[in-house]
Amino acid sequence: MTGVDYGRFPSPCYILDEKRLRANLALIDRVQKEAGVEIILAFKGFAMWKAFPIVREYLPGATASSLHEARLCFEEMGVPAHTYSVAYIPEEFEEILGYSSHLTFNSLSQYRRYRDQVLAHGRKISMGLRVNPEYSDVTTDLYNPASPHSRLGVTAEHLADGLPEDIEGLHFHTLCESTSFALEKVLEQFEARFGHLLPQLKWVNMGGGHLMTRQGYDVDHLIGLLKDFREKHEVHVILEPGSAIAWTTGELKSTVLDIVDNNGVKTALLDVSFTAHMPDTLEMPYRPRVLGAGEPGTGLHNYRLGGTTCLAGDFLSEYGFAEPLEVGDSVLLSDMIHYTMVKTTTFNGVRHPAIGLWTAHGEAVVFREFDYLDFKNRLS
């Protein structure tokens, strides 16, 4: 049991558990202190800014992928962002500079286009390049940025003659919910392709995908790996995990609206949508755990879980429940805090789930509820 009193929150609602968040952050803080590295929050995975005061007790900053994320970091984390974008928008670039401490370019052409503007900015900003080590353990093409023809990062052939003089760091991101041993293999390829550039660098950003808060992750191996790399190359090391910060820290509360039985298959229709509120469950595909339920089986009450949109595929295959589901019952979908709220839509005009926090002191706080104007104001 989680200890959260779900009945004190509306439905639907994303519910973050402060104690579980702090446990993750404490482990991550241990890694950065013992390895002597810097670990920052990746907004693309977790941007629940009402929780940023908790995050800032453990982590020094965040990475941003756009003007809006950089501004959010500056305003709500209270520090400039480590900013990287696949391609910067010219009309936004000067404003991005005002919110950034580090700026990473995806290509040499982007660096050449904006270099003088960065150098002319009143505050010192450290410039870097994203590189592609051409190795990843990710097998799903949608999430693999390291193919030889990837649009993400500079390959070694373009840096055979060295780095531009103003580049102080290199950034790579090739992992996704991976182990420290996968990182070890990436570092072998990174050093093989870009090792000749390391003496020129002040920092190396190893990106995200380091799922150090997952049960069974070899944290000590990660610490040793990072420490050895930092000492060997005398560079500042940065990590920016997306999933690890909010991994298993909360649930999405939903309510059964109807039970549909067609040709012997029962579907429990919920007041949430998998395509609109949990897109990874259909894209990856990722099958979330449901509290109090498991895989379907004989002797169980088996139900598909269906969303409220008109998309035919807005459902998950069967789960097994010990008792029959009834209209009005709560269904709690686990691990719905990272890569969920940041990807939601209002497709079909479905109501966006509320956002809440179960505090370490046992208080239910609802930060935000959504209404018609939230839907209308995204359109014109």
C-alpha positions in Angstrom: 0.0 0.0 0.0 1.1 3.5 -0.8 -0.3 5.3 2.3 -2.0 7.9 0.1 -5.7 8.6 0.8 -6.9 8.7 -2.8 -10.5 9.4 -1.7 -9.4 12.9 -0.8 -8.6 13.8 -4.4 -11.0 14.5 -7.3 -11.3 12.2 -10.3 -9.5 12.1 -12.6 -6.3 13.4 -10.9 -2.5 12.9 -11.1 -1.4 12.4 -7.5 2.3 12.9 -6.6 3.5 11.3 -3.3 6.0 13.6 -1.6 7.7 10.9 0.4 8.4 8.8 -2.7 9.6 11.8 -4.6 12.0 12.7 -1.7 13.3 9.1 -1.6 14.2 9.2 -5.3 15.9 12.6 -4.9 17.9 11.5 -1.9 19.3 8.6 -3.9 20.1 10.8 -6.8 21.8 13.3 -4.4 23.9 10.5 -3.0 25.1 9.7 -6.6 26.0 13.3 -7.4 27.9 13.8 -4.1 29.8 10.5 -4.1 30.7 10.7 -7.8 31.4 14.4 -7.7 29.1 15.1 -10.6 26.1 17.4 -11.2 22.6 16.0 -11.7 19.9 18.2 -13.0 16.2 17.8 -13.7 15.0 17.2 -17.2 11.7 19.1 -17.7 10.8 16.8 -20.7 10.2 14.1 -18.1 8.8 16.0 -15.2 7.7 19.7 -15.2 5.3 19.8 -12.3 6.6 23.2 -11.1 4.7 23.2 -7.9 7.0 20.5 -6.8 10.2 22.4 -7.8 10.8 23.7 -4.2 11.2 20.1 -3.1 13.5 19.3 -6.1 15.7 22.3 -5.4 16.5 20.9 -1.9 18.5 18.1 -3.7 19.3 19.2 -7.3 21.0 22.4 -8.4 19.1 23.1 -11.7 17.4 21.8 -14.8 17.8 21.2 -18.5 15.4 22.9 -21.0 14.5 22.0 -24.6 12.7 25.2 -25.6 12.1 28.8 -24.7 9.2 28.0 -22.5 11.1 25.4 -20.5 14.1 27.7 -20.1 11.8 30.4 -18.8 10.1 28.0 -16.5 13.5 27.0 -15.1 14.5 30.6 -14.6 11.2 31.6 -12.9 10.3 28.5 -10.9 13.6 26.8 -10.2 15.3 30.1 -9.7 18.4 29.4 -11.8 19.3 29.7 -15.5 18.8 26.5 -17.5 21.1 24.2 -19.3 19.4 24.7 -22.7 19.5 22.4 -25.7 17.3 22.5 -28.8 17.3 20.5 -32.0 17.0 23.8 -33.8 16.6 27.2 -32.2 14.0 29.6 -33.5 15.7 32.9 -34.5 12.9 35.1 -33.1 13.2 33.4 -29.7 17.0 33.1 -29.4 17.8 36.3 -27.6 15.2 35.6 -24.9 16.5 32.1 -24.5 20.0 33.5 -23.8 18.5 35.5 -20.9 17.3 32.3 -19.3 20.3 30.1 -19.9 23.7 29.3 -18.3 24.7 26.6 -20.8 23.7 26.4 -24.5 24.1 23.3 -26.5 23.9 23.2 -30.3 22.6 20.2 -32.3 24.8 21.0 -35.3 27.9 22.9 -36.4 25.7 25.0 -38.6 23.5 26.1 -35.7 26.7 27.0 -33.7 28.0 29.1 -36.6 24.7 30.9 -37.0 24.3 31.9 -33.3 27.9 32.0 -32.0 28.4 35.8 -32.3 25.0 36.4 -30.7 26.0 34.3 -27.7 29.4 36.0 -27.3 27.8 39.4 -27.5 25.3 38.6 -24.7 26.0 40.5 -21.5 26.4 37.4 -19.4 28.9 34.5 -19.9 27.1 31.4 -21.4 29.0 28.2 -21.8 28.5 26.7 -25.3 28.5 23.0 -26.2 27.8 20.6 -29.0 25.5 17.6 -29.0 27.4 14.6 -30.5 26.2 11.1 -31.6 28.4 8.2 -30.3 26.4 6.0 -32.7 25.6 3.4 -29.9 22.6 2.8 -27.8 20.9 -0.1 -26.1 17.5 1.2 -27.0 15.7 -1.2 -29.3 12.6 0.9 -30.0 13.3 3.1 -33.0 11.0 5.9 -31.7 13.3 6.3 -28.7 16.7 5.6 -30.2 18.6 8.8 -30.9 21.9 7.1 -31.8 21.4 5.7 -35.3 24.1 6.6 -37.8 21.6 8.8 -39.7 19.9 10.3 -36.6 19.1 14.0 -36.8 20.2 14.4 -33.2 23.8 15.4 -32.7 27.1 15.7 -34.7 28.9 12.5 -35.8 32.6 12.1 -35.3 33.4 12.7 -39.0 32.4 16.3 -38.7 34.9 16.9 -35.8 37.9 15.1 -37.2 39.8 18.4 -37.2 38.9 19.4 -33.7 36.4 21.6 -32.0 35.5 25.3 -32.6 37.4 27.4 -30.1 34.4 28.6 -28.2 32.9 25.1 -27.5 33.5 24.2 -23.9 31.4 21.0 -23.6 30.0 18.0 -25.4 26.6 16.5 -24.8 25.3 13.1 -25.7 22.0 11.4 -25.0 21.6 7.8 -26.2 19.9 5.9 -23.3 16.3 5.4 -22.2 15.5 3.8 -18.8 18.9 2.1 -19.1 21.4 0.6 -16.7 24.8 1.8 -15.7 26.3 -1.0 -17.7 24.6 0.4 -20.8 26.2 3.8 -20.0 29.6 2.0 -19.7 29.3 0.8 -23.3 28.2 4.2 -24.5 31.3 5.8 -22.8 33.5 3.3 -24.6 32.1 4.5 -27.9 32.1 8.1 -26.9 35.8 7.9 -26.0 36.7 6.0 -29.2 35.0 8.6 -31.4 35.5 11.8 -29.5 38.3 11.1 -27.0 40.8 13.3 -28.9 38.6 16.3 -28.0 38.3 15.7 -24.3 41.4 17.6 -23.3 39.8 20.8 -24.7 36.6 20.4 -22.7 35.3 21.9 -19.4 32.3 19.6 -19.2 30.6 16.5 -20.6 26.8 16.2 -20.4 25.8 12.5 -20.4 22.1 13.3 -21.0 19.3 11.2 -19.6 18.1 7.6 -19.6 20.0 6.8 -16.3 17.2 5.0 -14.4 19.1 4.9 -11.1 15.9 4.9 -9.0 14.6 1.7 -10.5 14.8 -1.3 -8.1 17.8 -3.4 -8.9 19.8 -0.6 -10.6 23.5 -0.9 -9.6 24.0 2.5 -8.1 27.5 1.8 -6.8 28.6 0.8 -10.3 27.2 4.1 -11.7 29.1 6.1 -9.0 32.4 4.3 -9.8 31.9 4.8 -13.5 31.2 8.5 -13.2 34.0 9.1 -10.8 36.5 7.3 -12.9 35.5 9.2 -16.1 35.6 12.6 -14.3 39.0 12.0 -12.8 40.5 10.4 -16.0 39.5 13.3 -18.2 39.5 16.1 -15.6 36.1 17.4 -16.8 32.9 18.4 -15.0 30.3 15.7 -15.5 26.5 16.5 -15.9 23.6 14.1 -16.0 20.0 15.0 -16.7 17.7 12.0 -16.1 14.1 12.3 -17.2 12.4 9.3 -15.7 14.5 8.7 -12.6 13.4 11.8 -10.6 9.6 10.9 -10.6 9.9 7.2 -11.2 7.0 5.4 -9.3 6.2 8.5 -7.3 2.5 8.7 -7.9 -0.7 7.5 -9.5 -3.5 8.6 -11.9 -6.8 8.3 -10.2 -9.7 7.4 -12.4 -13.4 6.4 -12.0 -15.4 3.7 -13.8 -18.2 5.4 -15.8 -19.6 2.3 -17.5 -19.1 -1.4 -18.2 -19.4 -2.5 -21.8 -19.7 -6.3 -22.6 -19.4 -7.2 -26.3 -18.9 -10.8 -27.4 -17.8 -11.9 -23.9 -15.1 -9.1 -23.5 -15.8 -6.6 -20.8 -14.4 -3.1 -21.0 -14.5 -0.7 -18.0 -14.8 2.8 -19.4 -12.9 5.3 -17.3 -13.0 9.1 -17.0 -9.5 9.3 -18.4 -8.0 8.7 -21.9 -5.0 6.6 -22.6 -4.3 8.5 -25.9 -4.9 12.0 -24.3 -3.6 11.5 -20.8 -1.2 8.5 -20.9 0.2 8.4 -24.5 3.2 6.2 -23.7 0.8 3.4 -22.9 -0.1 3.3 -26.6 3.1 4.6 -28.2 5.9 2.5 -26.5 3.8 0.5 -25.7 4.0 0.6 -22.0 1.6 -1.4 -19.8 1.1 0.4 -16.4 0.5 -1.5 -13.2 -3.0 -1.0 -11.8 -3.2 -1.0 -8.0 -5.2 -4.0 -6.8 -5.2 -5.7 -10.2 -2.9 -8.0 -12.1 -2.7 -10.1 -15.3 -6.0 -11.7 -16.4 -6.7 -15.2 -15.3 -9.2 -17.9 -14.5 -11.2 -17.1 -11.3 -10.6 -13.4 -11.7 -12.9 -10.7 -13.1 -11.2 -9.6 -16.3 -11.7 -6.2 -17.9 -10.1 -4.2 -20.6 -9.7 -0.5 -19.5 -11.1 2.0 -21.9 -10.7 5.7 -22.3 -13.4 8.3 -23.2 -12.2 9.5 -26.6 -13.5 8.3 -30.0 -10.2 6.7 -30.9 -10.9 3.0 -31.4 -7.6 2.0 -29.9 -8.0 4.1 -26.7 -7.9 1.1 -24.4 -5.5 -1.3 -22.6 -5.9 -5.1 -22.8 -7.4 -7.0 -20.0 -6.4 -6.8 -16.3 -7.6 -9.3 -13.7 -9.5 -8.0 -10.6 -10.4 -10.0 -7.5 -13.9 -8.4 -7.4 -16.2 -7.2 -10.1 -15.9 -3.6 -11.1 -18.9 -1.4 -10.6 -19.8 2.1 -12.0 -18.3 4.6 -9.5 -15.3 2.4 -8.5 -11.8 4.0 -8.5 -9.1 2.6 -10.7 -5.6 3.7 -9.8 -3.0 3.6 -12.6 0.5 3.4 -11.2 3.7 5.3 -12.1 1.9 8.1 -14.0 3.9 11.2 -12.9 6.9 11.2 -15.3 6.3 11.5 -19.1 2.6 11.8 -18.6 1.5 15.4 -17.6 4.1 16.8 -20.0 2.6 14.9 -23.0 -1.2 15.3 -22.4 -3.7 16.7 -24.8 -7.3 17.7 -24.8 -8.2 15.6 -27.8 -12.0 15.4 -28.2 -12.3 18.1 -25.5 -11.8 15.5 -22.8 -11.3 17.0 -19.3 -7.7 17.1 -18.3 -7.0 15.4 -14.9 -6.4 17.6 -11.9 -2.9 17.8 -10.4 -2.4 17.1 -6.7 0.2 16.3 -4.1 0.0 13.9 -1.1 2.3 15.7 1.3 4.8 14.1 3.7 2.5 15.2 6.5 -0.6 13.4 5.1 -2.3 16.3 3.5 -4.1 16.2 0.2 -3.3 19.4 -1.9 -4.9 19.9 -5.2 -2.8 22.4 -7.2 -4.9 22.7 -10.3 -8.2 21.6 -11.8 -9.0 22.2 -15.5 -12.2 23.5 -17.1 -13.7 24.5 -20.5 -11.5 27.6 -20.8 -8.3 25.5 -20.6 -9.6 23.7 -23.7 -10.9 26.7 -25.5 -7.8 28.9 -24.9 -5.5 26.4 -26.7 -7.5 26.9 -29.9 -8.8 29.9 -31.8 
